[in-house]
Amino acid sequence: MKLIEVITDAKNNENVIRIAKQHDSEIYWQGTPNQEGRQFIRILVSDEDRQSVLDALQGLLGESMKILVLPVDAVLPRKEPKPSDQEAKETITTTREELYNNIVKNAHLDSTYLLLVFLSTAVVAIGLLEDNVAVVIGAMVIAPLLGPNIALALGAALGDMALMWKATKTTIAGITLALMLSMILGFIYPFNLDSHELMARTDVGLGSIVLALASGAAAVVSLTTGLASVLVGVMVAVALLPPTATLGLMIGAGQPKLAVGAALLLGVNIVSVNLAAKVVFWFRGVKPRSWLEKRKANQSMVTYIFIWAISLIMLLVVIFIRKGLI
């Protein structure tokens, strides 16, 4: 459950209470109006009703209010569960607004993001060259490149072009920095073609595609259901940084054939994560509030799913040609 605090003009008091009662929510606290005629009302809302309550409040009050969603650790006395609670739990999702706030912060192109990319690239590159799996996994968990890709998928789901452009710039900047740094390390650091961790990132097959698709879907499911702990597994399973570092290392060491394999793996991971994330956002009903925005979002979602699907097919063709299957 969450506590929704509505700050609005006192004249809207009855409308807010009506919306709360329509969704079987409790009026937890009602403040007194201040000198400007504004007051706050706190509503205790169940997880399954949270999105519909927020949409109703925004649709009715518009810009005349401020809404805060506050966490609730426990509620006493406990409310007796309704017979339909088990069915409701199956559809519980994080609200659109909470999802946006959780994801958009990972799409910021700032000094912290670039520093994380720099440090994790240095760590993973050395781990690859020295065939140290523990070091490689440690760099994977940082996963600075995964966040902007999930933000890109959310932007398509909401039809938010500003977020999509922001996420794209952040992704490109991160990959460029990681690629340049790993190229330098590949040129100056003793090269090791016997490293299993390094060579494993120069080959890509159908298993890599299935893994990336499943991991991208799992990332979105974990975010929309509030199970953020699952993301650690996703970061390790479909990390974008190791193939990026491998690509740079191979270019720096003058290994063009192996660099192509790393580039294909990187491309497959990026395309598959975005494709799976967009599809899951779509099927879980993550969309804007207004009808017009929903229409635009659906159009953009179909377009981008088509683009990513075609990209994946093209990568498959290249992989099959490279393996001599076509």
C-alpha positions as CSV (number, residue, x, y, z in Angstrom):
1,M,0.0,0.0,0.0
2,K,1.0,3.6,-0.5
3,L,0.0,6.9,1.0
4,I,-1.1,9.5,-1.6
5,E,-1.0,13.1,-0.4
6,V,-3.0,15.5,-2.4
7,I,-2.3,19.2,-2.0
8,T,-5.0,21.3,-3.7
9,D,-7.5,24.2,-3.2
10,A,-10.0,23.6,-0.4
11,K,-12.8,23.8,-3.0
12,N,-11.6,20.5,-4.5
13,N,-11.9,18.7,-1.2
14,E,-15.2,16.9,-1.9
15,N,-14.0,15.7,-5.3
16,V,-10.8,14.2,-3.9
17,I,-12.8,12.4,-1.2
18,R,-15.3,11.1,-3.8
19,I,-12.4,9.7,-5.9
20,A,-11.0,8.0,-2.8
21,K,-14.3,6.4,-1.9
22,Q,-14.9,5.3,-5.4
23,H,-11.7,3.2,-5.2
24,D,-12.5,1.9,-1.7
25,S,-9.5,3.9,-0.3
26,E,-9.3,5.3,3.3
27,I,-9.1,9.0,4.0
28,Y,-6.1,8.9,6.4
29,W,-5.7,12.5,7.3
30,Q,-7.2,15.8,6.2
31,G,-5.4,19.1,7.0
32,T,-6.9,22.5,7.5
33,P,-6.8,25.1,4.7
34,N,-3.9,27.6,4.9
35,Q,-4.1,31.3,4.2
36,E,-4.0,30.7,0.4
37,G,-7.0,28.3,0.7
38,R,-5.0,25.2,0.0
39,Q,-5.0,22.0,2.1
40,F,-3.7,18.5,2.0
41,I,-5.6,15.2,2.1
42,R,-3.8,11.9,2.6
43,I,-5.3,8.7,1.1
44,L,-4.3,5.2,1.9
45,V,-4.4,3.3,-1.4
46,S,-4.0,-0.3,-2.2
47,D,-1.4,-1.3,-4.8
48,E,-3.9,-2.5,-7.4
49,D,-5.9,0.8,-7.2
50,R,-2.9,3.2,-7.0
51,Q,-2.7,3.9,-10.8
52,S,-6.4,4.4,-11.3
53,V,-6.6,6.8,-8.3
54,L,-3.6,8.8,-9.6
55,D,-5.2,9.0,-13.1
56,A,-8.5,10.1,-11.7
57,L,-7.0,12.8,-9.6
58,Q,-4.9,14.1,-12.4
59,G,-7.8,14.1,-14.8
60,L,-10.1,16.0,-12.4
61,L,-7.7,18.5,-10.8
62,G,-5.1,19.0,-13.5
63,E,-2.4,21.6,-12.7
64,S,-4.3,22.9,-9.6
65,M,-2.8,20.2,-7.4
66,K,0.4,18.6,-6.2
67,I,0.5,14.8,-5.6
68,L,3.0,13.0,-3.4
69,V,3.3,9.2,-3.3
70,L,4.7,8.2,0.1
71,P,5.9,4.7,1.1
72,V,4.1,2.7,3.8
73,D,6.0,0.0,5.7
74,A,3.0,-1.3,7.6
75,V,-0.6,-0.6,8.4
76,L,-2.3,-1.5,11.7
77,P,-4.8,-2.9,12.3
78,R,-4.4,-5.1,9.2
79,K,-7.2,-4.8,6.7
80,E,-8.9,-8.1,6.0
81,P,-8.1,-9.3,2.5
82,K,-11.0,-9.4,0.0
83,P,-11.7,-12.6,-2.0
84,S,-10.5,-11.0,-5.1
85,D,-7.1,-10.0,-3.6
86,Q,-5.3,-13.0,-5.0
87,E,-6.4,-12.1,-8.6
88,A,-5.5,-8.5,-8.0
89,K,-2.0,-9.4,-6.9
90,E,-1.4,-11.0,-10.3
91,T,-1.9,-7.6,-12.0
92,I,-0.2,-5.3,-9.4
93,T,2.3,-3.0,-11.1
94,T,4.3,0.0,-10.2
95,T,2.5,3.1,-11.3
96,R,3.5,5.0,-14.4
97,E,4.8,7.9,-12.4
98,E,6.9,5.8,-10.0
99,L,8.2,3.8,-12.9
100,Y,9.2,6.9,-14.7
101,N,11.0,8.4,-11.7
102,N,12.9,5.1,-11.1
103,I,14.0,4.7,-14.7
104,V,14.7,8.3,-15.9
105,K,17.4,8.9,-13.3
106,N,19.5,6.2,-15.1
107,A,19.3,8.1,-18.4
108,H,21.1,11.3,-17.1
109,L,24.2,12.1,-19.0
110,D,26.3,13.6,-16.3
111,S,29.8,13.4,-14.7
112,T,28.7,10.5,-12.4
113,Y,27.5,8.4,-15.3
114,L,30.7,9.0,-17.3
115,L,32.8,8.2,-14.3
116,L,31.0,5.0,-13.7
117,V,31.4,4.0,-17.4
118,F,35.1,4.9,-17.2
119,L,35.8,2.9,-14.0
120,S,33.7,-0.1,-15.0
121,T,35.4,-0.2,-18.4
122,A,38.8,-0.2,-16.8
123,V,37.8,-2.9,-14.4
124,V,36.1,-5.2,-17.0
125,A,38.9,-4.7,-19.6
126,I,41.6,-5.9,-17.1
127,G,39.3,-8.7,-16.0
128,L,38.9,-9.9,-19.6
129,L,42.6,-9.7,-20.4
130,E,43.6,-11.5,-17.2
131,D,40.8,-14.0,-17.5
132,N,39.4,-13.2,-14.1
133,V,35.7,-14.0,-14.0
134,A,35.2,-12.5,-10.5
135,V,36.5,-9.1,-11.8
136,V,34.3,-9.3,-14.9
137,I,31.2,-10.1,-12.9
138,G,32.0,-7.2,-10.5
139,A,32.1,-4.8,-13.5
140,M,28.9,-6.2,-14.9
141,V,26.9,-5.4,-11.7
142,I,27.7,-1.7,-12.1
143,A,26.0,-1.9,-15.5
144,P,25.9,1.8,-16.4
145,L,24.8,1.0,-20.0
146,L,21.7,-0.9,-19.2
147,G,19.8,2.0,-17.6
148,P,19.7,4.2,-20.7
149,N,18.5,1.4,-22.8
150,I,15.6,0.6,-20.5
151,A,14.8,4.3,-20.4
152,L,14.7,4.3,-24.2
153,A,12.1,1.5,-24.2
154,L,10.0,3.4,-21.6
155,G,10.2,6.5,-23.7
156,A,8.7,4.6,-26.7
157,A,6.0,3.1,-24.4
158,L,5.0,6.6,-23.2
159,G,5.5,8.4,-26.6
160,D,8.0,10.6,-24.8
161,M,10.4,11.8,-27.5
162,A,12.4,13.9,-25.1
163,L,13.2,10.9,-22.9
164,M,14.0,8.8,-25.9
165,W,16.5,11.3,-27.2
166,K,18.0,11.8,-23.8
167,A,18.4,8.0,-23.4
168,T,19.9,7.7,-26.9
169,K,22.5,10.4,-26.2
170,T,23.4,8.8,-22.9
171,T,23.8,5.4,-24.5
172,I,25.9,6.7,-27.3
173,A,28.1,8.7,-25.0
174,G,28.6,5.7,-22.7
175,I,29.5,3.3,-25.5
176,T,31.8,5.8,-27.1
177,L,33.7,6.4,-23.9
178,A,34.0,2.7,-23.1
179,L,35.1,1.9,-26.6
180,M,37.8,4.6,-26.7
181,L,39.2,3.6,-23.3
182,S,39.3,-0.1,-24.1
183,M,41.0,0.6,-27.4
184,I,43.8,2.4,-25.6
185,L,44.1,-0.5,-23.1
186,G,44.1,-3.0,-25.9
187,F,47.0,-1.1,-27.5
188,I,49.2,-0.7,-24.4
189,Y,48.2,-3.6,-22.2
190,P,49.7,-7.1,-22.8
191,F,47.2,-9.0,-24.9
192,N,46.0,-12.4,-24.0
193,L,44.2,-14.5,-26.6
194,D,44.2,-17.4,-24.2
195,S,41.7,-15.6,-21.9
196,H,38.4,-17.6,-21.9
197,E,36.5,-14.6,-20.7
198,L,37.8,-12.4,-23.5
199,M,37.3,-15.0,-26.3
200,A,33.8,-15.8,-25.1
201,R,32.7,-12.3,-26.1
202,T,33.9,-12.7,-29.7
203,D,31.3,-15.3,-30.6
204,V,27.5,-14.9,-30.8
205,G,24.8,-17.4,-31.6
206,L,21.1,-18.1,-31.1
207,G,21.7,-18.7,-27.4
208,S,23.0,-15.2,-27.0
209,I,19.9,-13.7,-28.7
210,V,17.5,-15.8,-26.5
211,L,19.5,-14.8,-23.4
212,A,19.4,-11.1,-24.3
213,L,15.7,-11.2,-25.1
214,A,14.8,-13.0,-21.8
215,S,17.0,-10.7,-19.8
216,G,15.5,-7.5,-21.3
217,A,12.0,-8.8,-20.6
218,A,13.0,-9.8,-17.0
219,A,14.4,-6.3,-16.4
220,V,11.1,-4.7,-17.3
221,V,9.0,-7.2,-15.4
222,S,11.2,-6.6,-12.3
223,L,10.7,-2.8,-12.6
224,T,7.0,-2.9,-13.2
225,T,6.3,-5.2,-10.3
226,G,8.7,-3.5,-7.9
227,L,11.1,-6.5,-7.6
228,A,14.2,-4.5,-8.2
229,S,16.5,-7.2,-6.7
230,V,16.0,-9.2,-10.0
231,L,17.9,-6.5,-11.8
232,V,21.2,-7.7,-10.4
233,G,20.8,-11.0,-12.3
234,V,19.8,-9.2,-15.4
235,M,22.9,-7.0,-15.2
236,V,25.1,-10.0,-15.1
237,A,23.2,-12.0,-17.7
238,V,23.1,-9.4,-20.5
239,A,25.8,-6.9,-19.6
240,L,26.5,-4.5,-22.4
241,L,29.9,-3.4,-21.1
242,P,32.0,-6.6,-21.6
243,P,31.3,-6.9,-25.4
244,T,31.9,-3.2,-25.8
245,A,35.3,-3.5,-24.0
246,T,36.1,-6.6,-26.0
247,L,35.4,-4.7,-29.2
248,G,37.7,-1.9,-28.2
249,L,40.4,-4.3,-27.0
250,M,40.4,-6.2,-30.2
251,I,40.6,-3.0,-32.3
252,G,43.4,-1.7,-30.1
253,A,45.3,-5.0,-30.5
254,G,44.8,-5.2,-34.2
255,Q,42.4,-8.2,-34.3
256,P,39.7,-7.2,-36.8
257,K,38.1,-10.6,-37.2
258,L,37.6,-11.0,-33.5
259,A,36.4,-7.4,-33.2
260,V,33.6,-8.2,-35.7
261,G,32.4,-11.0,-33.4
262,A,32.4,-8.7,-30.4
263,A,30.6,-6.0,-32.4
264,L,27.9,-8.5,-33.4
265,L,27.4,-9.6,-29.7
266,L,27.1,-6.0,-28.6
267,G,24.6,-5.3,-31.4
268,V,22.6,-8.4,-30.5
269,N,22.5,-7.4,-26.8
270,I,21.4,-3.8,-27.5
271,V,18.7,-4.7,-30.0
272,S,17.4,-7.7,-28.0
273,V,17.2,-5.8,-24.7
274,N,15.3,-2.9,-26.4
275,L,13.0,-5.1,-28.3
276,A,12.1,-7.3,-25.3
277,A,11.7,-4.3,-23.0
278,K,9.4,-2.5,-25.5
279,V,7.2,-5.6,-26.0
280,V,6.9,-6.1,-22.2
281,F,6.1,-2.5,-21.5
282,W,3.4,-2.8,-24.2
283,F,1.8,-6.0,-22.8
284,R,1.9,-4.7,-19.2
285,G,-0.1,-1.7,-20.2
286,V,2.5,1.0,-19.5
287,K,1.1,3.9,-21.5
288,P,0.2,7.6,-21.0
289,R,-3.0,8.8,-19.3
290,S,-4.8,10.8,-22.0
291,W,-6.4,9.3,-25.0
292,L,-4.4,11.4,-27.5
293,E,-1.1,10.6,-25.8
294,K,-2.1,6.9,-25.8
295,R,-2.7,7.0,-29.5
296,K,0.7,8.7,-30.2
297,A,2.4,6.3,-27.9
298,N,0.9,3.2,-29.6
299,Q,2.0,4.5,-33.0
300,S,5.5,5.1,-31.8
301,M,5.6,1.8,-30.0
302,V,4.6,-0.2,-33.1
303,T,7.1,1.8,-35.2
304,Y,10.0,1.2,-32.8
305,I,9.2,-2.5,-32.3
306,F,9.2,-3.0,-36.0
307,I,12.6,-1.2,-36.4
308,W,14.2,-3.3,-33.6
309,A,12.7,-6.5,-35.0
310,I,14.1,-5.8,-38.5
311,S,17.5,-4.9,-36.9
312,L,17.5,-8.2,-35.1
313,I,16.7,-10.1,-38.3
314,M,19.5,-8.4,-40.1
315,L,21.9,-9.3,-37.3
316,L,20.7,-12.9,-37.5
317,V,21.5,-13.0,-41.2
318,V,25.0,-11.6,-40.6
319,I,25.6,-14.2,-37.9
320,F,24.4,-17.0,-40.1
321,I,26.6,-15.8,-43.0
322,R,29.6,-15.5,-40.7
323,K,29.1,-19.1,-39.4
324,G,28.6,-20.4,-43.0
325,L,25.0,-21.4,-42.4
326,I,23.8,-19.3,-45.4
